[in-house]
Amino acid sequence: LQERTIFDIAVAERNELQEELRKDSDRDHLYHLYKHKTKSGEIRNVEVFTGPVTMQGRQYVHSIIHDVTNRIFVESQLQTSEDKYRKAFEQARDGVCIFKQDGTIEEWNAGAEKIMGHSVNQVKGKKIWDVLFLEAAGLSSDYQIDEFQVQMRQIIEGKKPVVDRDTETFLTKSGEMKSVELSIYPLGLIGTK
């Protein structure tokens, strides 16, 4: 390896790499993603941490290189999965709402907007029961809201089975009373509440 130069292993064009190295020598520390060629000819993704080093009066470029090929592959697969989930979530005709254990709405799809009349910007960060029961309308009793909150907590804590196709009546943004079929399932995502 000591007989080879960076130009022998980097996949980038020589003049492009020379320009990067020249810039790096003028800065304290830099981070780059590159493609490098192994001895066998395989192309690997690497992250390179680079900084100038002065030794015996001469300036050098010091680099620490990590093979991140597997990480980049996993990140790509994760992004593909996220894109599929996001598309399914956004395009579902059913109203889909994701909320935290404390009832705070995090996600609200176009189906929910069509059914209830509230855009995601209007509901995100609000409590699910405040949106579904529209406390300002004065048509829902405190008992009904309290009962809904208790039911949500019991489901989340595993003390009660999920709600599957239960019919509830909610007040839409336009003031219309609407009966909806309600299914509630805890996602149980690691590290989330």
PLY file of the C-alpha trace (Angstrom):
ply
format ascii 1.0
element vertex 193
property float x
property float y
property float z
element edge 192
property int vertex1
property int vertex2
end_header
0.00 0.00 0.00
2.91 2.38 0.72
3.97 2.05 -2.92
0.62 3.31 -4.14
-0.80 6.83 -4.15
-4.30 8.05 -3.43
-4.76 8.32 -7.19
-4.33 4.54 -7.50
-7.21 3.72 -5.16
-9.65 6.62 -5.57
-12.29 6.24 -8.27
-12.59 10.03 -8.77
-10.83 11.72 -11.68
-7.19 12.65 -10.92
-7.62 16.43 -11.46
-10.82 16.45 -9.36
-9.05 14.63 -6.53
-5.99 16.90 -6.74
-8.23 19.94 -6.36
-9.96 18.38 -3.32
-6.58 17.60 -1.72
-5.34 21.15 -2.37
-8.45 22.59 -0.69
-8.12 20.14 2.21
-4.55 21.18 2.94
-5.76 24.74 3.54
-8.46 23.75 6.06
-8.41 22.31 9.56
-10.59 19.22 9.16
-12.83 17.92 6.44
-15.17 15.03 5.84
-15.82 13.46 2.43
-17.53 10.42 0.98
-15.58 8.77 -1.83
-15.45 5.54 -3.79
-12.17 3.62 -3.49
-10.93 0.61 -5.39
-9.59 -2.34 -3.37
-6.64 -4.52 -4.38
-9.10 -7.01 -5.91
-10.69 -4.22 -7.97
-13.88 -4.05 -5.92
-15.34 -0.55 -5.51
-16.10 0.37 -1.87
-17.74 3.46 -0.36
-15.46 5.15 2.15
-15.75 8.14 4.43
-12.57 10.13 4.74
-11.72 12.48 7.58
-8.92 14.74 6.42
-6.82 17.45 8.00
-3.43 19.10 7.53
-0.46 17.85 9.55
2.98 19.48 9.77
5.94 17.18 10.38
9.59 18.31 10.34
8.62 21.55 8.70
6.68 19.90 5.86
2.92 19.98 5.49
1.04 16.76 4.79
-2.57 15.79 4.45
-3.56 13.23 7.09
-6.60 11.07 6.35
-8.52 8.49 8.34
-10.55 6.23 6.07
-13.52 4.07 7.08
-15.23 1.57 4.80
-18.93 2.51 4.94
-20.17 0.41 2.03
-22.50 -1.66 4.23
-23.79 1.40 6.07
-24.57 3.19 2.80
-26.37 0.08 1.53
-28.48 -0.18 4.71
-29.26 3.56 4.61
-30.37 3.20 1.00
-32.62 0.25 1.89
-34.04 2.18 4.84
-34.77 5.20 2.62
-36.49 2.97 0.06
-38.61 1.45 2.82
-39.44 4.91 4.22
-40.43 6.11 0.74
-42.78 3.14 0.29
-44.33 3.66 3.73
-44.72 7.39 3.14
-46.39 6.83 -0.24
-48.79 4.20 1.18
-49.58 6.47 4.15
-50.20 9.56 2.02
-52.23 7.82 -0.68
-54.47 5.73 1.58
-58.13 6.63 1.21
-58.72 5.72 4.82
-57.91 8.35 7.39
-54.66 7.43 9.12
-53.43 9.24 12.19
-50.31 8.49 14.21
-50.16 9.93 17.69
-47.90 9.62 20.70
-48.81 7.89 23.94
-49.87 11.24 25.39
-52.29 11.76 22.47
-50.16 14.28 20.54
-50.73 13.94 16.80
-47.55 13.36 14.79
-48.93 12.26 11.42
-52.26 12.89 9.68
-52.80 11.76 6.10
-54.90 13.14 3.25
-57.61 10.55 3.96
-58.00 11.89 7.51
-58.07 15.43 6.14
-60.86 14.50 3.72
-62.93 12.78 6.42
-62.45 15.29 9.23
-61.77 18.51 7.31
-58.53 19.39 9.15
-55.19 19.70 7.36
-52.06 18.16 8.86
-50.81 21.66 9.73
-53.98 22.35 11.71
-53.76 19.18 13.82
-50.08 18.31 14.16
-49.01 18.77 17.77
-52.60 18.84 19.08
-54.16 16.11 21.19
-56.13 13.55 19.20
-59.18 13.89 21.45
-59.19 17.68 21.06
-59.35 17.28 17.29
-61.83 14.41 17.13
-64.16 15.81 19.76
-63.63 19.50 18.95
-63.73 20.76 22.52
-64.51 24.27 21.29
-67.77 23.12 19.74
-69.14 22.20 23.14
-70.97 19.18 21.71
-68.78 16.54 23.35
-69.04 15.93 27.04
-65.99 15.84 29.27
-67.03 12.28 30.07
-66.82 11.27 26.40
-63.33 12.80 26.07
-62.16 11.26 29.36
-63.50 7.86 28.31
-61.65 8.10 24.99
-58.39 9.05 26.77
-58.71 6.11 29.17
-59.41 3.76 26.27
-56.31 5.01 24.40
-54.05 4.55 27.43
-55.36 1.03 28.06
-54.63 0.05 24.46
-51.14 1.58 24.51
-50.28 -0.09 27.83
-51.58 -3.45 26.60
-54.35 -3.57 29.22
-57.07 -3.63 26.59
-57.19 -5.21 23.16
-57.04 -2.99 20.13
-60.11 -1.20 18.87
-61.02 -2.76 15.55
-63.84 -1.33 13.50
-65.62 0.36 16.37
-68.07 3.02 15.21
-67.72 6.45 16.78
-69.39 9.76 15.99
-67.13 12.78 15.67
-67.65 16.39 14.77
-65.86 17.49 11.60
-64.27 20.90 11.15
-67.35 22.05 9.17
-69.63 21.12 12.09
-71.05 17.97 10.52
-71.57 14.98 12.81
-69.90 12.04 11.10
-69.96 8.36 12.06
-66.61 6.74 11.35
-65.31 3.23 11.69
-62.38 3.44 14.08
-59.46 1.03 14.40
-56.69 1.78 16.89
-53.47 -0.20 17.14
-50.31 0.57 19.12
-47.29 0.70 16.82
-44.89 -0.33 19.56
-41.89 1.32 17.94
-38.67 1.03 19.90
-37.70 4.28 21.59
-41.02 6.02 20.93
-43.91 6.88 23.20
0 1
1 2
2 3
3 4
4 5
5 6
6 7
7 8
8 9
9 10
10 11
11 12
12 13
13 14
14 15
15 16
16 17
17 18
18 19
19 20
20 21
21 22
22 23
23 24
24 25
25 26
26 27
27 28
28 29
29 30
30 31
31 32
32 33
33 34
34 35
35 36
36 37
37 38
38 39
39 40
40 41
41 42
42 43
43 44
44 45
45 46
46 47
47 48
48 49
49 50
50 51
51 52
52 53
53 54
54 55
55 56
56 57
57 58
58 59
59 60
60 61
61 62
62 63
63 64
64 65
65 66
66 67
67 68
68 69
69 70
70 71
71 72
72 73
73 74
74 75
75 76
76 77
77 78
78 79
79 80
80 81
81 82
82 83
83 84
84 85
85 86
86 87
87 88
88 89
89 90
90 91
91 92
92 93
93 94
94 95
95 96
96 97
97 98
98 99
99 100
100 101
101 102
102 103
103 104
104 105
105 106
106 107
107 108
108 109
109 110
110 111
111 112
112 113
113 114
114 115
115 116
116 117
117 118
118 119
119 120
120 121
121 122
122 123
123 124
124 125
125 126
126 127
127 128
128 129
129 130
130 131
131 132
132 133
133 134
134 135
135 136
136 137
137 138
138 139
139 140
140 141
141 142
142 143
143 144
144 145
145 146
146 147
147 148
148 149
149 150
150 151
151 152
152 153
153 154
154 155
155 156
156 157
157 158
158 159
159 160
160 161
161 162
162 163
163 164
164 165
165 166
166 167
167 168
168 169
169 170
170 171
171 172
172 173
173 174
174 175
175 176
176 177
177 178
178 179
179 180
180 181
181 182
182 183
183 184
184 185
185 186
186 187
187 188
188 189
189 190
190 191
191 192
